[in-house]
Amino acid sequence: MLAHSPTLTLPLVIDYNDMNNPDSRELTAQDENGIQHALQHRDRVRRIRLAISLPNLQRLIVAMDNAFPILEYLYIQPPVKHHTGLTLPETLQAPLLRHLILDNIAFPLGSPLLTTAPAIVTLMLESITPSDSAYFSPSELLQRLSLMPQLETLGIGFRSPIPNRDIERQLMHAPIMTHVTLPRLRLFLFKGTSAYLEVLLPWITTPILQRLAIAFFNQLIFSVPHLLQFMTTAEDVEFNKARITFSAQGVEISVYHHEGSSVHAFNTNVTCKHLDWQVASAGQILNALRTIFTDVEDLSLVYWDSVKPSEWRYEAYRTQWRGLLTPFSKVKTLRVDHELIGMLSCSLQLEDEESPMGLLPELSELSYGGTDDVSDEFATFVDARQIAGHPVSLVRLYQSLV
């Protein structure tokens, strides 16, 4: 079929995914031979997407050497979670490449695949292993990004945390940092440590950035002053709606420009399993970025999956939850899932001579999920707000917020 089909009018698309469901069959010998044969027609391959298991993927990657003159899209994702050690051939080139998405594949930024492709629109490098020879420092990343003015989507994700001392050592021996303007960048995704991100952000300008998603590894202290500065320089930083989700994977903070928006403008999450760590981490980040939450009027506290509980400590939880809620000074509507009601009600309890307007001063509606009437748990808070002349209505939702 390939021998007798028109070369120019019928470019090849190689798309094989055996990970759609756990029970799907793996790559057969016949299918692998077919892909190998198609890869030999390098001058006709326009798109490659391979999401297959090892060692089949390794054999196919080895075959992707030399130049693919019309290749525009390259996506490679092995299914395994551990380090694969896979590396693209150094001889692989694609001068028309626009979309490069690699997950768990070692890829030096100096690879000819990037240096010979000036029109990259999407660059997604996930599960980067810091111990790899392909690992790159912030200064190296900036130098490469300076050659990608067409970039619209950028994703950088590390497999494991990079110790702060290693980043400091890199900066001591790094050349002068390159300031980069990405005039077309609309989506920026990052997974790693706050130290790496804080080194990177002061040197990047993104005039039309629309979405920012940050994932942090668990750490004791989140210091992100440059992240705050990076966000406040954007044209539209007014957020009306926020959602904080607690799950078995970690805690996630999402904010939206408008109440009806379904796609977040800013998202950050921290990988940690215990609920007290999640509340403390979210509180740190929210307070560090508090100026961007001042216009939020709609806040949801969501419980997803089963979060590992910690030993109940009333005062500790109360302090953590109050720290989490403090930045939301203009919230009018607060929604909370049933599983979080007890902790939230504790945080709203007033100490002696404490003003009822000190926390969530503009709150007018408190909605809670579940079928049980828990109005008694909020009675003291509601009564105090009523006396202060700022009543709060309790609304039962009868369902989860998920």
Secondary structure, 3 states (H helix, E strand, C coil): CCCCCCCCCCCEEEEEECCCCCCCCCCCHHHHHHHHHHHCCHHHEEEEEEECCCCHHHHHHHCCCCECCCCCEEEECCCCCCCCCCECCCCCECCCCCEEEEECCECCCCCHHHHCCCCCCEEEEEEECCCCCCCCCHHHHHHHHCCCCCCCEEEEEECCCCCHHHHHHHHHHCCCCCCEECCCCCEEEEEECHHHHHHHHHHEECCCCCEEEEEEECCCCCCCHHHHHHHHCCCCCCCCEEEEEECCCCEEEEEECCCCCCCCCEEEEEECCEHHHHHHHHHHHHHHCHHHHCCCCEEEEEECCCCECCCCCHHHHHHHHHHHHCCCCCCCEEEECHHHHHHHHHHCCCCCCCCCCCCCCCCCEEEECCCCCCHHHHHHHHHHHHHCCCCCEEEECCCCCC
